[in-house]
Amino acid sequence: MKKIIATMFIVCLLIGGTSTFAGAQGLMDPMTKGTWFINFGFGPGTNWQGAYGRGFLPAGQIAVEVGMWEVGPGVITLGGEIGGTFYSYTQTDSRYGPGTTYKYNYTELVVAARGAYHYGWNVQGLDTYGGVAAGPRFTIFSYNLPATYTGQVIDEPPTVGFGGGPFVGASYFFTEFLGVNAELGFNVTYAQIGMVFKIK
């Protein structure tokens, strides 16, 4: 997964670097009222539960936003997102015998509404934004009992909690309808890179 994300990052940099001239020619203005953005990205997932800081959690997210109101120099958008993360780790517990190990698996899915403020700084092709997402988070948890306890997989009942959180991001459009996107925050991911599409 790390190699995939690294490759995507390099590709996005190359595309962005080779398309500066196209953006400078005015192919894209910042988000405007009535404009739709669809973006998707991948990165390290937030460890709502289960991970406890262990390792890397692969996660992905798709978001849709539409420009609703012009406020000052920017635009307020509303939309939604869906994303998820998966995590698995093995833990040794000698209290139940030498070398006794358990494998834990967590799958989490977030379906959330999101709102943001977009501003392009009068730079053609550039869109920056910040906002917050909120919605239900569904968690599926299972674990493998050690062989001394039959080695069966135990599936716990799914749980529902709070998902989403604050985020900031930036997009650069190298054509009128296609660009690269990066986002940071405490949402489905801590950080992600991907692509963004304009539909109007």
C-alpha positions as CSV (number, residue, x, y, z in Angstrom):
1,M,0.0,0.0,0.0
2,K,2.9,2.4,0.8
3,K,4.3,1.8,-2.7
4,I,1.0,2.5,-4.3
5,I,0.6,5.8,-2.4
6,A,4.2,6.8,-3.2
7,T,3.6,6.1,-6.9
8,M,0.4,8.1,-6.9
9,F,2.2,11.0,-5.2
10,I,5.0,11.0,-7.8
11,V,2.5,10.8,-10.7
12,C,0.5,13.8,-9.2
13,L,3.7,15.8,-8.8
14,L,4.7,15.1,-12.4
15,I,1.3,16.0,-13.8
16,G,1.1,19.1,-11.7
17,G,4.7,20.1,-12.7
18,T,4.2,19.6,-16.4
19,S,0.8,21.4,-16.4
20,T,1.7,24.7,-14.8
21,F,1.5,26.4,-18.1
22,A,-1.9,25.0,-18.8
23,G,-3.2,26.3,-15.4
24,A,-1.6,29.7,-16.0
25,Q,-3.6,30.0,-19.2
26,G,-6.9,30.3,-17.3
27,L,-8.3,26.8,-17.8
28,M,-9.9,26.8,-14.4
29,D,-11.1,29.4,-11.9
30,P,-11.6,28.6,-8.2
31,M,-14.8,26.9,-7.0
32,T,-17.8,29.0,-8.0
33,K,-21.5,28.9,-7.1
34,G,-23.2,26.0,-8.8
35,T,-19.9,24.2,-9.5
36,W,-19.6,20.5,-8.6
37,F,-16.3,18.8,-7.5
38,I,-15.8,15.1,-7.1
39,N,-12.5,14.0,-5.6
40,F,-11.0,10.7,-4.4
41,G,-7.8,10.0,-2.6
42,F,-5.8,7.4,-0.6
43,G,-3.6,7.7,2.4
44,P,-3.1,6.7,6.0
45,G,-6.4,6.1,7.8
46,T,-7.3,7.6,11.2
47,N,-7.2,5.0,14.0
48,W,-10.6,5.6,15.6
49,Q,-10.2,2.4,17.5
50,G,-8.3,-0.9,17.4
51,A,-5.1,0.4,15.9
52,Y,-3.7,2.1,19.1
53,G,-0.9,3.7,17.0
54,R,0.3,0.4,15.5
55,G,1.6,0.7,12.0
56,F,-0.1,2.0,8.8
57,L,-3.8,1.9,8.1
58,P,-4.7,2.1,4.4
59,A,-7.7,4.2,3.7
60,G,-9.6,5.7,0.8
61,Q,-12.3,8.4,0.4
62,I,-14.6,9.8,-2.2
63,A,-16.2,13.2,-1.7
64,V,-18.7,15.3,-3.6
65,E,-19.2,19.1,-3.1
66,V,-21.3,21.8,-4.7
67,G,-20.8,25.5,-4.5
68,M,-23.8,26.9,-2.6
69,W,-23.1,30.5,-1.5
70,E,-20.6,33.2,-2.3
71,V,-19.2,34.6,0.9
72,G,-16.5,37.3,0.6
73,P,-13.9,36.2,-1.9
74,G,-14.7,32.6,-1.6
75,V,-17.6,30.0,-1.8
76,I,-19.2,27.8,0.8
77,T,-19.8,24.3,-0.4
78,L,-22.0,21.4,0.9
79,G,-21.7,17.8,0.0
80,G,-21.0,14.3,1.3
81,E,-18.3,11.7,1.5
82,I,-17.9,8.0,1.9
83,G,-14.7,6.3,3.0
84,G,-13.2,3.5,4.9
85,T,-10.1,2.0,6.4
86,F,-8.9,-1.5,7.2
87,Y,-6.5,-2.6,9.9
88,S,-5.1,-6.0,11.0
89,Y,-2.5,-6.9,13.5
90,T,-1.3,-9.9,15.5
91,Q,-0.7,-9.7,19.3
92,T,1.1,-12.2,21.5
93,D,-0.3,-12.9,25.0
94,S,1.8,-15.3,27.0
95,R,-0.8,-15.4,29.8
96,Y,-2.6,-18.1,27.8
97,G,0.5,-20.1,27.0
98,P,3.9,-19.6,25.4
99,G,3.7,-18.1,22.0
100,T,-0.1,-17.7,22.1
101,T,-1.2,-15.1,19.4
102,Y,-4.4,-13.5,18.4
103,K,-5.1,-11.8,15.1
104,Y,-7.4,-8.7,15.2
105,N,-9.2,-7.3,12.1
106,Y,-10.9,-3.9,12.0
107,T,-12.9,-2.5,9.0
108,E,-14.4,0.9,9.4
109,L,-16.8,2.8,7.0
110,V,-17.8,6.5,7.3
111,V,-20.7,8.0,5.5
112,A,-20.8,11.8,6.3
113,A,-22.0,15.2,5.2
114,R,-19.3,17.8,4.7
115,G,-19.1,21.5,4.3
116,A,-16.2,23.7,3.4
117,Y,-15.0,27.2,2.4
118,H,-13.1,27.4,-0.9
119,Y,-10.8,30.2,-2.1
120,G,-8.5,30.3,-5.1
121,W,-6.2,33.2,-4.2
122,N,-6.7,34.6,-7.7
123,V,-4.4,31.9,-9.1
124,Q,-5.8,30.2,-12.2
125,G,-6.2,26.4,-11.6
126,L,-5.8,26.6,-7.8
127,D,-8.5,25.9,-5.2
128,T,-7.8,25.7,-1.5
129,Y,-10.3,24.9,1.2
130,G,-11.0,24.0,4.8
131,G,-14.1,22.5,6.4
132,V,-15.6,19.7,8.6
133,A,-17.3,16.4,8.0
134,A,-19.7,14.6,10.3
135,G,-21.6,11.4,10.1
136,P,-21.9,7.8,11.3
137,R,-18.9,5.5,11.5
138,F,-19.6,1.7,11.2
139,T,-17.0,-0.6,12.7
140,I,-16.7,-4.3,12.0
141,F,-14.3,-6.2,14.3
142,S,-13.2,-9.8,14.2
143,Y,-10.4,-11.8,15.8
144,N,-8.8,-15.3,15.4
145,L,-8.6,-17.4,18.5
146,P,-5.2,-19.2,18.8
147,A,-5.0,-22.8,17.6
148,T,-5.2,-24.0,21.2
149,Y,-8.7,-22.6,21.2
150,T,-9.8,-24.2,17.9
151,G,-8.4,-21.3,15.8
152,Q,-11.8,-20.1,14.8
153,V,-12.7,-16.6,13.7
154,I,-15.0,-14.7,16.0
155,D,-17.1,-11.9,14.5
156,E,-18.3,-9.2,16.9
157,P,-21.6,-7.4,16.2
158,P,-21.0,-4.2,14.2
159,T,-20.9,-1.0,16.1
160,V,-21.9,2.6,15.2
161,G,-20.0,5.7,16.4
162,F,-19.1,9.2,15.3
163,G,-17.1,9.7,12.1
164,G,-15.6,12.6,10.2
165,G,-13.7,15.6,11.5
166,P,-11.9,18.8,10.4
167,F,-9.9,18.9,7.1
168,V,-7.9,21.3,4.9
169,G,-7.0,20.7,1.3
170,A,-5.9,22.1,-2.1
171,S,-6.5,21.2,-5.7
172,Y,-4.7,22.2,-8.9
173,F,-6.6,21.8,-12.2
174,F,-4.4,21.2,-15.2
175,T,-7.4,21.1,-17.5
176,E,-10.9,22.7,-17.2
177,F,-12.3,19.5,-15.7
178,L,-9.4,17.5,-14.2
179,G,-6.9,18.1,-11.4
180,V,-4.8,16.7,-8.6
181,N,-5.9,17.0,-4.9
182,A,-4.3,16.7,-1.5
183,E,-6.1,16.8,1.9
184,L,-5.0,16.8,5.5
185,G,-6.9,16.6,8.7
186,F,-8.6,14.1,11.1
187,N,-11.3,12.7,8.9
188,V,-11.2,9.3,7.1
189,T,-7.5,9.9,6.6
190,Y,-4.8,12.0,8.3
191,A,-3.5,12.8,4.8
192,Q,-4.4,11.8,1.3
193,I,-3.6,12.4,-2.3
194,G,-5.7,11.8,-5.4
195,M,-7.6,13.3,-8.3
196,V,-10.4,15.9,-8.5
197,F,-13.0,16.3,-11.2
198,K,-15.2,19.3,-12.0
199,I,-18.8,18.9,-13.1
200,K,-21.0,21.8,-13.8
